[in-house]
C-alpha cells in the first residue's frame, strides 16, 4: 500500500470516528433534554402509576431518604428513553447512510418513525398485560406463605421498569430484522436456520429480565418467540420483494444485451 493510500485510509478512519463522536454527543444531549422534561412530568406519571388497579391494596413505603428521588429519576429516565429511542435510530441511520445505496437509504429512513410506534406498543403490552400478571403472581406467593407485606416504593418501581423497559426495547426486533434484510445482511432462510439459537437467546433474555418465577418467565418468553416468528415473516416479505426486483433488473439487462 502506498503512503498516499495509507494516509487516505487513516484520514477516512479519523473522519468516521469524528462523525461517530458527533452522533453520540447528539444522543447524549437529547437524552439529557428528555431527562429534564421527564423530571417535570414525573409527578403526574407517578400518580397515574400508583392509581392503577394492580397498585391498589398495599401501601408503598420509603426505606431511605433517597427512595423518592430515585423513583422520580427512574420515571424521568423512562420518559427520556421514550423520546431518545427514535432519535437514536435516526442518528444511527445518519451515521451509516453514506455507505448505503440511494434506495437503501430511503428505505431505512422510512423505518425510523416505526421505532417510536413499536416502542410505545411494547410499553403498553408490558405494563398492561405482563406486569399485572407478574405482580399478581408474586403477591399471591407471598400471601400463601403467610408473610407480612411491606413493599418499598423503590422495589416496586424497580420491579416495574425491569419488566417494562427491556420488553419494550425487544419489541424493536421485527423492525431491526426488516432493516437488516433490506441491507441483505439477513434473510428468512438464515433466520429459520438459526431459530433454535435465537429461541435459546430469547428465553435466556426473558429469564434475566424477569423476576425469578416461572410465570413471569413464561409470560415474557411467549411474546418474544412470537415476535421472532413475526420477524421471520416480515423478513420473508422483504426478501420476496428483493428477489422480484432483482429478477426485473436482470430481465432488463438481458433485454438490452
Secondary structure, DSSP 8 states (H G I E B T S, - for coil): --HHHHHHHHHHHHHHHHHHHHHHHHHHHHHHHHHHHHHHHHHHHHHHHHTSGGGTTS-EE--STTHHHHHHHHHHHHHHHHHHHHHHHHHHHHHHGGGS-HHHHHHHHHHHHHHHHHHHHHHHHIIIIIIHHHHHHHHHHHHHTT----EEHHHHHHHHHHHHHHHHHHTTHHHHHHHHHHTTS--HHHHHHTHHHHHHHHHHHHHHHS-SSHHHHHHHHHHHHHHHHHHHHHHHHHHHHHHHHHHHHHHHHHHH-
